[in-house]
Amino acid sequence: MIYKLNMMTQGICQYIQLYYPDEYQRCHQMSSKMEPAQKYTQILLMESFHSGHLSLLQDPALQRLRYRLTRLKTLFLLSPFLLMVVITIITY
């Protein structure tokens, strides 16, 4: 599950880099002042994706990516709970 979340995040960053180069450059320039620049670029891009400039855009592809990421996060949070419920049912 963590692998899927990581791949989804990387895919979102690649999409932004390809279709929104100005926003990518802005985030990259801000992160170049920090130590591992590539890591902070992704963090700043995801922050923009969630609550910054990119969150305001009406791009259908970005909205689909946002929906898929939300769904993956929800499954990630629910999976331990569901596993506990299944184990409890099996043991009784």
WOMOUR-V663192 format. One record per backbone hydrogen bond with DSSP energy under -0.5 kcal/mol. CO is the residue of the C=O (numbers start at 1). NH is the residue of the N-H. Records with the same first field share a line. If there is no record, write none. Layout:
CO->NH + NH
//
This chain:
1->5
2->6
3->7
4->8
5->9
6->10
7->11
8->12
9->13
10->14
11->15
12->16
13->17
14->18
15->19
16->20
20->24
21->25
22->26
23->27
24->28
25->29
26->30
27->31
28->32
30->33
31->34
35->37
36->40
37->41
38->42
39->43
40->44
41->45
42->46
43->47
44->48
45->49
46->50
47->51 + 52
48->52 + 55
52->55 + 56
53->56
54->57
58->60
59->63
60->64
61->65
62->66
63->67
64->68
65->69
66->70
67->71
68->72
69->73
70->74
71->75
72->76
73->77
74->78
75->79
76->80
77->81
78->82
79->83
80->84
81->85
82->86
83->87
84->88
85->89
86->90
87->91
88->92
//
